[in-house]
């Protein structure tokens, strides 16, 4: 099912951009089944009024309502995505709701202008970003010591559940450009000192990892 090249290839930024440009037209309904996962991750950030939170790979802004509610009028939400079509949809969402504390940045993560010393970061179904040293290190360099992180996504489950792993592969091929790290997608954070706890869903094919940075 998975070739050696698929399993070890690094993320492809240009391929990801093309993939998400196509997905932007139907992204909201495609992600609808995962809304409970999104909310579980945001809850684990324990946001409070005045916090600054990064929405990493924000897409069309589906996380913005809960994030801005968590940080309140005195806080700040910074959403980052490299896909112009996705960010345009997110800007429309922000405009409709009048969220003045939300800022959107359209840029590859490794080049994005981020606030210094953010309090928390959400990585919701952002596998390629987790597997990119440049992107991940850039984000983490803009988080406070002890900042809270929450990470979600697909993962391989037990090998004997081959049918479910085939389903993981099919879904992953619509949203990622590398299968590297699919056994434990959060490991790049752990390797950088993050202390995480885990919840698993759908027989181990979806995870929510949350905790703090050093």
PyMOL commands that set and color helices and strands:
alter all, ss='L'
color gray80, all
select helices_A, chain A and resi 4-8+13-23+27-43+64-71+84-97+109-111+127-130+133-140+162-172+187-191
alter helices_A, ss='H'
color red, helices_A
select strands_A, chain A and resi 52-56+76-81+102-106+118-124+143-154+195-201+206-212
alter strands_A, ss='S'
color yellow, strands_A
deselect
rebuild
show_as cartoon
